[in-house]
Structures are given as structure tokens and as C-alpha cells.
Amino acid sequence: MDKQFKIISPDCNAKVYVADRDTDVSQSIQLLLKTEDLMVNLFDSGQSLLKKAIIEPPSCIVMDAIMPDIDGLTLLQRMREHAIETPVILLGGNSEVAAVVDAVKAGAWDYFEKPFLQRALIDSVARAIKAAL
């Protein structure tokens, strides 16, 4: 990716939380988002991400729709219970219409099927951050 065309201003101090049951996926998302000069925190569980988001809400969350301890829809519900309006982008193993509709109804900002297109994820994160600012 051409570094001279950043879509997110480096001085916006945006922080993205990432959680995926596959650490390789989490780390690749982290590297991808760091090319946009974003601060990225990785979490190995949805619960640990939720605890941190309650204390320090990020600009955006990218999360596996199905984590071992909590699914993305439940995380969205719990975030809303704590009045956290952070945009959440869910990543799923399939893009069945029902799964996508459920995610959007629960308040997901976006939903991507794995494997996802890198540029599409960056664009979605950028739109989410701009909406959150």
C-alpha cells in the first residue's frame, strides 16, 4: 500500500481494539492498521476487550463474530448496556444473509467475511473512526 495516501489523519489519535480467536488474524489486522498509523490494541478474548472498552472506549473495534468466550452480537449488546457507542466491525466465517442482518440489527458498523479484502477493511475502519470523532 502506498504510504503517501493515508486515509486517516495520523494526528487524530484513533485507537482500534482487535480481537480474533486466531492470533494470526489479529496480528495481521494489527500490521495492516498500523500502516495507517493507527494505535492498535490486541485482545485474546471478547471479555478482556469489553473490560478495557468500558474503562477506555476506543475509536473502533474489529472483532471476530464468534470468540470462544463471547460472540460479537453479545459484545455489542453489553457495550450498549454500558453506553459505549464505539463502532464495531465484525468478521465472520460466512456471509449468510441472516448472519449479516443479525449483526447490523445488533448495531454492528460493518460485517466482513473471512478472508476479507484489506482495502475494504481499512476503508470501513476509517469511516467508523471519522463517524466516532
C-alpha positions as CSV (number, residue, x, y, z in Angstrom):
1,M,0.0,0.0,0.0
2,D,1.2,3.5,-0.9
3,K,2.0,5.2,2.4
4,Q,1.6,8.7,1.0
5,F,-2.2,8.3,0.7
6,K,-3.2,7.9,4.3
7,I,-7.0,7.8,4.8
8,I,-6.8,8.6,8.5
9,S,-5.0,11.7,9.8
10,P,-2.1,10.5,12.0
11,D,-2.8,13.3,14.5
12,C,-6.4,12.1,15.2
13,N,-5.1,9.7,17.9
14,A,-7.5,7.0,16.9
15,K,-7.2,3.7,18.8
16,V,-8.6,0.4,17.5
17,Y,-9.2,-2.7,19.6
18,V,-8.9,-6.0,17.7
19,A,-9.9,-9.5,18.9
20,D,-9.9,-12.6,16.9
21,R,-9.8,-16.3,18.0
22,D,-7.0,-16.8,15.5
23,T,-3.9,-14.8,16.8
24,D,-2.5,-14.8,13.2
25,V,-5.6,-12.9,12.0
26,S,-5.4,-10.4,14.9
27,Q,-1.7,-9.8,14.2
28,S,-2.2,-9.3,10.5
29,I,-5.0,-6.8,11.2
30,Q,-2.7,-5.0,13.6
31,L,0.0,-4.8,11.0
32,L,-2.5,-3.7,8.4
33,L,-3.9,-0.9,10.5
34,K,-0.5,0.3,11.7
35,T,0.2,1.1,8.0
36,E,-2.4,3.8,8.5
37,D,-0.6,5.0,11.7
38,L,-3.3,3.8,14.0
39,M,-2.8,2.7,17.5
40,V,-3.9,-0.9,17.8
41,N,-4.5,-3.0,20.9
42,L,-4.9,-6.8,20.6
43,F,-7.1,-8.9,22.9
44,D,-7.2,-12.6,23.2
45,S,-10.8,-12.7,24.4
46,G,-14.0,-10.7,23.9
47,Q,-14.4,-10.3,27.7
48,S,-11.0,-8.7,28.1
49,L,-11.8,-6.4,25.2
50,L,-15.1,-5.5,26.8
51,K,-13.5,-4.7,30.2
52,K,-11.0,-2.4,28.5
53,A,-13.6,-0.7,26.4
54,I,-15.7,0.1,29.5
55,I,-12.7,1.8,31.0
56,E,-11.3,3.3,27.9
57,P,-13.5,3.2,24.8
58,P,-11.6,3.0,21.6
59,S,-12.4,4.8,18.3
60,C,-13.3,1.5,16.6
61,I,-13.4,-2.3,17.4
62,V,-12.7,-5.1,14.9
63,M,-13.8,-8.4,16.3
64,D,-14.3,-12.0,15.3
65,A,-18.1,-12.6,15.3
66,I,-17.5,-15.8,17.3
67,M,-15.0,-15.8,20.1
68,P,-14.6,-18.7,22.5
69,D,-15.9,-16.7,25.4
70,I,-18.4,-14.2,23.9
71,D,-19.9,-13.7,20.4
72,G,-19.9,-10.4,18.6
73,L,-23.7,-9.8,19.0
74,T,-23.5,-10.3,22.8
75,L,-20.5,-8.0,22.9
76,L,-22.5,-5.3,21.1
77,Q,-25.4,-5.7,23.5
78,R,-23.1,-5.4,26.5
79,M,-21.4,-2.4,25.1
80,R,-24.7,-0.7,24.6
81,E,-25.7,-1.6,28.2
82,H,-22.6,0.4,29.3
83,A,-23.5,3.3,26.9
84,I,-20.5,2.6,24.7
85,E,-21.3,3.7,21.2
86,T,-18.0,2.6,19.6
87,P,-18.4,1.4,16.0
88,V,-17.9,-2.4,15.9
89,I,-16.8,-4.2,12.7
90,L,-17.5,-8.0,12.9
91,L,-15.5,-10.6,11.0
92,G,-17.3,-13.9,10.3
93,G,-16.7,-17.2,8.7
94,N,-19.6,-16.8,6.4
95,S,-21.7,-14.1,4.9
96,E,-25.1,-15.7,5.0
97,V,-27.7,-13.0,4.8
98,A,-29.2,-13.9,8.2
99,A,-25.8,-13.5,10.0
100,V,-25.2,-10.1,8.4
101,V,-28.7,-8.9,9.1
102,D,-28.4,-10.0,12.7
103,A,-25.1,-8.2,13.1
104,V,-26.5,-5.0,11.6
105,K,-29.7,-5.2,13.7
106,A,-27.5,-5.5,16.8
107,G,-25.7,-2.4,15.9
108,A,-22.6,-3.6,14.0
109,W,-20.9,-0.9,11.9
110,D,-19.9,-3.4,9.2
111,Y,-19.5,-7.1,8.7
112,F,-16.8,-8.9,6.6
113,E,-16.5,-12.5,5.6
114,K,-13.1,-14.0,6.1
115,P,-10.9,-13.8,4.2
116,F,-11.6,-10.1,3.8
117,L,-10.1,-7.6,1.4
118,Q,-7.5,-5.4,3.2
119,R,-8.5,-2.2,1.5
120,A,-12.2,-2.7,2.3
121,L,-11.4,-3.3,6.0
122,I,-9.2,-0.2,6.1
123,D,-11.9,1.9,4.4
124,S,-14.5,0.6,6.9
125,V,-12.3,1.3,9.9
126,A,-11.6,4.8,8.5
127,R,-15.3,5.6,8.1
128,A,-16.0,4.3,11.6
129,I,-13.3,6.4,13.1
130,K,-14.5,9.5,11.3
131,A,-18.0,8.9,12.4
132,A,-16.9,8.4,16.0
133,L,-14.9,11.7,16.1
